[in-house]
Amino acid sequence: MKKIIYAIGLLVLTASCDDDALTNLNLDEKNPSTVPASSLFTSAEKTLTDQMVNSNVNRNVFRLANQQWTETTYLDESIYNWTSRKISERHWDALYAGPLADLAIAKKNLESSEILSSDPEFKEKTTIKKNQLALIDILMVYTFQVLVDTFGDVPYSEALKGSGDYMPKYDKAIDIYKDLIVRLDKDLERIDSSSSAFGSADVIYNDDLEAWIKFANSIKLKLGINLKASGLETTVADAAIKAAASHAFTSNSDNAKLRYMADLPNTNPIYVDLVFSGRHDFVPASTFVDAVVAKNDPRVKAYFAQNLVDASGNPAPYKGGVVGTKNSYGKYTHVSDAIQEPDFKGTLLDYSEVEFLLAEAAARGVAVSGSVESHYVKAIRASMDDWGISVSDADTYLAQTSVAYTTATGTWKQKIGEQSWYAKYNRGFEGWTSTRRLNFPMLTAPSNADPAAEGQVPSRMAYPIREQTLNAVNYQAASAAIGGDKLKTKIFWDID
């Protein structure tokens, strides 16, 4: 667990010292004993987004699992050897010891703070406090869902207790999901959008509480869809989807994005990994490049750099690297310059994702407003708009028989799954989640995949090795409950 350690100066003073002077001498104004909740909230927003968007193979390998990118020189992560760098442990720690720890402390500090009834601003301060607690919890819900969707059963009810419990039990993933929905409902009831919360310390929505309401509903929609896909708790799933559908994101202006800065250390982590480091470890994978090029997708100019030229010096076709082999950086298409900018925004959830979820809800028979096709079209248009593609280019793309919903190849799962994958470029984790739930596109493991993958693209991450030794009893129980701590073991909603 993350520990915040404060320096305490010890002074040896004679008994004749004045009590007030003694107290004042022991106050370190530069290192307060209680970190402001606003500072912890800002930290949580940034560390959460950093983990979800970075491309460091020590922490985030989901673009590789999703076969949107592949590696040039070091192939371990592309062939699913995720133990040599302890990637599971780093991802686990990045979420538990990062945003969840900060948010838990912020929540504790707020709950223990007292607003005197005699305070002339009692009512307003109380409302602000409730709003702050709601926003804290919404981010915690988001983070716990990521953990469940990565590992399956994880510590939840006994997590974040620090010295109170170093060996927490693992809760069932489906039980966590159901409780997360309940928590979001309480958060939504608590928010008073006529007031404020964290002000400028909120670096995602800048204290726009209406936007937070839409964000919470969008998370709830995603929880509901995954729960619906499991075939379990359908009443809970349907209720969550129906309640959230009409209150989720309605445009790209609602997107949950963190605004990075142009200067270190507050740049987008991708810039650090791809530019500042001076390394050239990744290229877009042929699996993805070939798919979008075949569809005449206009987003290619936003996704990829036009770095290849033919013998005459003219632009050459895009060429993706082959998953599982070494790929000379100079001979393959690069990630676009825009994505490598230091202030490129980091996305937690966007409107396109919401529309694909609504399309899926309609396809699964849930009574949401709109048809499968209407949401499918809105999802693609939202992605095009978010990447700066013109309306006319989006129209041309959608008019193709291979793209139009009524004529595109396959079942609704294939149509939605493939287009969702295209739209989630650079959002490795959610792209991986979408392909696992819908099984489209049908990704194939490279022939030299690590034996731990058992010939399959991973369906989950294995638990951190440290858990096997330090929390052995609970680890063994969790491993048995999910069907084995293996890469091919499926999350409860991944049933097809």
HUQUITA-V292117 format. One record per run of one state. SS is the DSSP state (h for helix, s for strand, l for the rest). FROM is the first residue (numbers start at 1). LEN is the number of residues. If there is no record, write none. Layout:
SS&FROM&LEN, SS&FROM&LEN
This chain:
l&1&18, h&19&7, l&26&11, h&37&17, l&54&8, h&62&4, l&66&3, s&69&3, l&72&15, h&87&26, l&113&9, h&122&30, l&152&2, s&154&2, l&156&6, h&162&3, l&165&5, s&170&2, l&172&1, h&173&18, l&191&8, h&199&3, l&202&7, h&209&22, l&231&3, h&234&12, l&246&6, h&252&3, l&255&1, s&256&3, l&259&10, h&269&8, l&277&5, s&282&4, h&286&9, l&295&5, h&300&4, s&304&1, l&305&4, s&309&1, l&310&5, s&315&1, l&316&5, s&321&1, l&322&7, h&329&3, l&332&3, s&335&1, l&336&10, s&346&4, l&350&1, h&351&13, l&364&8, h&372&15, l&387&4, h&391&9, l&400&12, h&412&12, l&424&4, h&428&11, l&439&12, h&451&3, l&454&11, h&465&6, l&471&1, h&472&11, l&483&14
